[in-house]
C-alpha cells in the first residue's frame, strides 16, 4: 500500500505501542513519574533547572530526526502506517485496504540531512504541489520525533506531558520546546489519535494559559485531528484511507452520534469543550471560523450537534456564517431539524429572522424560506433537505416537538392554499373510482368458472349437462333473475371500461409528476403514504387484467388469474380512502391511532393469524369444491348426493374460516347466505363494464405514478410512499389488476388459470380497500386510533406469539400423545368385547395443533370431555393435569399479559397527541408532490413575501408578542410574561417616584419664593 518505512521501523513502532517500557516512558511516564519528573520536582523546589536543561540537551536529542532538524515524510507513508495499525486491530473480514494511487515520492532516496527544511518545502511546492494539495492539504508532513520511539498514542514527549496536564508537566513541556521548538507542531501518528497536536491537548485540558503560550510560540491553529477516538460513533466502522490525501474517508450516512466527535480543528475543539476564552484566543490568532472538517461541518454545525447555545452565539458574533452546508447538504438550521435539537433550531431561526416592525408588545418578523420550506423558491422543485421535510419525516418524538410555531403555521398555510382542495378532490375522484372498481370485481360470474372446471357437466346457470331438455329449467322467478343477471353483466362491463380509462388517466398524471420532480423524489414522497402507493399499485393490476381477460378463451387458468387480479385491485383501491382520512381533523387522529396499533400489535398477530386463515380457508375451499364436483358428477350420472357446498367461493371460505375463529355464529350467517338475490346476468354485465373501466383507471394511475417517479426520482418517491403503507398496497393492486388481463385471457388453456384469476381478483380487492386507511390517517378523529392499533400489532402481539407458539407446540403434541394412548386403551377394551365411550378427536399432530389453539380461545369442553372418558387411568390423570397447566399458563396468564401490553401501548400512543400532526403534515407534503413546479411556486406566493429587493427570495411573516421566542412551553411563556409585566410595573414605579420628586422640588421652590417677597426685587434668589 504505497510507500512505507523500513521493516525495523514498523516493528519498533508497533512494538512501542504495545509496551509500557518504552524509553520515552522512562523519561516521563503516564503515571506522573519518570526520570525527568524526579528532576523537575527537585528543580522546582531549589529553583535550579540547569541539570534539567542538560538532560534535555543530551538525552532528548537521541529521539529526534535528522540531527534535530526534522524530516519530511510523504503523506502516503504516514497513511500506510495508519492503515496498517487499523487493520492489525480488526478481524480478517473487516480489514480494508487503502484506496487511490500513491503519488511519486520525490523524497525517496533523497538525503535530507544537509538540506534546509524551508528550501526543501519550496522545492516540493514547485515540483509536485507539495505545499498545497488539491484540497489545501500538503502532500508532505514534517515530523521531528522518531516514529519507532513514540508512545502508545503515537505521541512525542510533549504529548506525554500534556496528557498529564499538571503544572509541573506544563513547565517541563515548555522547557523542552525552548530547546526543540519544532516539537510544537509534531502530531500523534496512531490510528486513534492521528493529527492530535499539543494545542488540541491544551484545549482538551481547558488550559487557557498553556494554549496561549503555545500559540505565541507558533502553534498551528488549523491543524486537523483525524483520529478514530474523535470520530462519530456511527462512522468508526466505515473509516478507510486513501493514498491521495491525509484525511480519513467516512460514510456520510451518519447522525454524528457520540460525545467525542469534536470536528478536527482546534477551534471546533474549543466549541465542543464549551471554552469561550479559548475560542476568543484562537479567533484572535486568525483561526478559520468557517473551516469544514471531513464531514463538511463548521463550528456552527458542531454547536448544534453538541447543543452549545452560548458558543453558537459567540461564534456568530465572531463572524461565523450560518448558510454553509455540510456534505449532507445540511446547514446548521436543517441539521438542528434533522437531529431534533429544538433549542438550537429556534435560536438559529430567530437569528436568521428579520424584524419588520414592533409596536408595543406586538411585533412582526420575517423568516427566509430557503432552508425552511419544502418548495424551492426559485425552481419550484421539492427540497428534501428543508427543515420542514426533515422534521415531518423524522422518526423520533423529539421531532414532534418541532412541529410548533413557524413550521406548524407554514403547514396550515399549505393546507389552506392547496392541501384542503386537492385532498377533497382526490377523495371524491377516488370514491367514484372505488364504486366502479367494486362493481367491476365484486359482481363476478363465479359460476362460469365452475362450468370450465367441471368440463361442461355443470352449466354457468347452475343446470346439469344430462337434463332431458339440455338445460335446467328454473321457475319463472329464476328466469327473471337470469334477465336481471344479464343486465348487471352489461353494467359491470361498462364499469370495467370506465375503470380502465380512469386508471390510464391517473397513470399519465403520475408519469407527468415523475418527469417533473424526478423519480427519486416522487418515490420518496409516496413512501410516506402507503395507502396512496397501494392505490397506484392497483393501476398495474387493473391494466394486467386486460390481457388476462382477453386470454380467458385460451385456457381456464386465465379465468382464475382474472378473478385474482380483480380481487387484489379492489382491495388496493379501497385502501386509498385512508389517504383522505388523514387530513380530516375529526377522524385523522383516530385513524392514526388505528394505524399505529395495526402497524405494531395487530400486525404481529395477523402475520401469524393470516397464514393460518388464508392457508386453511383456501384449503377448505379446495376441499369443498372437489367434494361439490364429485357430488355433481354423481348427480349427472343419475345418482344421489347429500353434499351441500357451503364454501363455494374463496371469499366464502375466508368468511367461514374467520367465523370459526371468532365463534360459532353459523346459524345467523347461514340464513344470511341463503338470500335469493343472485342477479347474475345483470351483475355480470355490470362487472364487465366496471372491469374495463378499472383497467383504464389503473393504467392512468400507473402513468401518473411513473410521471411522479421520473420527476422526483425513484428513491424519493419510495421514501415518501413507505410512510403510507395503505397507499403502497393500493398501488400494488395496480400490478395485480394488470396481471389479471393475461390470466383472464388464458383461462381457456387450463383450469388453473381460473383459480389464479380468482386469487388475483381477491388480492386486488383487498389491496384497493386498504387504501381507505391512507385517508383515515389525516382524520384527527380516527388517525390516532389507527396508529394505536398499528403499534400494538407491531410490538405486543409479536412478543406474545413468540412465547405462545412455544406453549402451543409443546402442549399440542403432549395432548396428541395422551389421546393416542387413550385410543390404544379404548381399542384394547373393544377387542376384548368391551364397550368404550372414548373418541379420539386428536388423531394427528396437525389436529392437535388446531384443537389446542381452539381450546386457547375458549372452546375446551370437547377435549376435556373426551379426556375424562379415557379408559387408561394413568393417562386420564396426566391429561387432566396437563390440561390444568395449559389453561393456567396460556389461557389465563399469557392472554391477560397480552391485554396488559396492548393497554400500555394504547395509553402511550394516546398521550402522544402531536403524532397526528406529523401524519397530517405528511399528507400535505404528499399532496404537494403531485403539483407541478409552477403550481408550487404560485401557492408559495400565497403564504410568503419577498425578502428585500430580490422578489424571488421569499420569507414567511409571523406576527407575535415581543420577546416571545418560538418553541417556548406554556410555562416558560407564562414566566416570561410575568417577568416582563413586573419589569413594566417597576418602570412605572420609578417613573412615578421621579415625578413625585420633581413635584416636591417645584413646590419647595414656590413655597420659598412666597416666604421672601422682596428677594426678587433685591436681586436675591431663594436658597431653596
C-alpha angles and dihedrals in degrees: 000000000000124000119341139180124258123292092248091052092050093048091049092049096048092042091050091057092052100046130072093201097075116144087240091061090049087065098039120000134192094257102060094268138101138113095282094048091055090052092045093055091050092045092050091051094048097031088231113126098165096106090045090054090047090052090050092051096047105035108030094051088070089066096051127095128240097007093306092308096104128234134250115233125193112246089232089062094051092044090051091053091048092050091048092053092048093050091048088063095047132075121256093261094049099050117114129199121221118266129224132037121287115241121234110279104225089187093062108117091005117129108225094182096095098030124099112240094221094051091045092054091051091050091050090051091054094044104048110348094270092154096059125011128203090278096040091267128127119242089214132049128201116228127180106183118074113258093223093053100052126116130255090280093046088256132148126227089274089057091051091052093049091047087065092042096192123140094253092048090051091051090051092048091052092048090052090050089052088063099032109028093170090073087071093084098030105125135207111265103197123111093247097047105022111157096015106145131191088257091057089050093051089052092049088051090053086234107152093173094053092045090051092052092048091050092050089053091054107268113177107253092195100050110136126220113210098173121141090234089066095043125106111268095236091053101049095088091053097055111132133164132229124200089217096069142017100236122086122254112237136183113257093214095097143122091203093246123182134058099252100062098114103164103252099259124095089236091055090048090054090050094049091046089051094237110151094175092054089045092055090045093054093045089052087054090056098259110173108254093195100043112137125218127215090288091048092248122147128200089274091056089050090051089056095046093050095032096238102165099172093045088051091056091045093050092049091050089052092054107268113158121238098201100064111118124212126221090283087057090247124141119204088268096052091040088056088051093050094047092040094236096164099182094049092043094058092040092056090042091056092045091053093045124092127217112239099182141339125207118172109306092342124086141171122220133180125212122199110243096206095104098016107057127063091228118083103232093214106039102018092231122139115272107215093183095054119124091241093053093046092050096044093049093040116121104211133082088240089067089058089060089062093058089089135088117010096004092053090046091052090050090051090051091049090050091051094042099051113330100082095045095045091045094054091043091051092046092051094048091047092049090055091046091049094052090053091042093053091048090051098051107026095054096059122148100242089171089070088061090054091054091053096045094047089048093238099313087117121037124220090253091058097258124134123244096232099056114129094241093047091244134057111252116222124198120269088267089055092052090052089051090052090053091050089047090056090052091054091049090058090046090050091051091053092049091050091054091049091048092053091050092048092047091053091049092050092047090053090051091050091049088051090053092048092051090048102048102018133258095265095052092044093054091042090057096040095052088067089062109054092173091057092045090053090047091054091046088058087064090066091049092049091051091047089056091065097069090036091054092046090052096051091100090059098061141349090243091073090060089057093045090049092054092047093050091047092052092049092048092051092054095046091049095048092053090064091079088073089066090063095042090062091068097050110095091205095060105011098094091045092053090046089052091051091047091054093050092044093046092053120017103021093039091060091048096046093045085070099028094050090054090057094038097050095038098048095037092055089043089054089047093053092045094049092044091052090047091049091049091051090047092051092048090053090049091046088057091050098264129128126243128184093198117122118190109223091170103056099148135037089245090052089050091054092048095047092047092047090050089053088054098052098037146290108303096137096123094061093039092049091056090047092051092051093066112135097228100115101138092167102162095049091041091050094054091046090049093051093053092046091050092056091048091048092053091050092047091048091052090049092049092047090052089050090051092048089050090053091046093051090046100049102017133255095267094052092045093053090042089060096039096051089067088062109053093174091057091047090054090047091054090046087059087065089065092049092048090053091046089056091065097068090036091054091047090052096051092103091058098064141349089244091073090060089056092046091049091054092047094050091047091052092050093047091053092051095046093047093048091051089063090080087073088066090063093042091060090067094050111092092207096061105013098086091046091054089050089050093053091048092052094050091050093048096048120015101037093048092053090046096052093046088062097032093055090058092054092042095054094042098047094039092057089045090055089046092056092045093051091045090054091047091050090051091052091047093053091048090055092048091048089058091052097262130128125245127189093198119117119186106230091170103058099146135038090244091052087051091055091049096046092047092050091049088049089054094059095048113283103106105128095087093057094041092049093053091043091053090053093054111132094210103085096201094049088045091059094041091049093052092048091049090048091051093049091048094051092049099045099035114022095037108025104034099039092049088048089053091051091050092050092049090048091053092050091048092053092046093053093042091056091052095079094163092062090085089055088060092050091047090049091051090053090053093050089046090055089047090058092064092057123094118243090253092052091049091052091050091052090045089059090058096064102027139061132212119271112230118314094330104086093188091067106077133201135192116233121217127187114207147143116289113266097005102126123207119268099030119144121238091256092051091048091050092051091047092051092048092050091049092047090050090049091052091048091050091050090051091050092051091047091050091049090051092050091049091051092049090048092050092050091050093049092049091051093050091046092051092050091052092051092055106043094167096051096088093046092053091046093250125138123217117252091231 
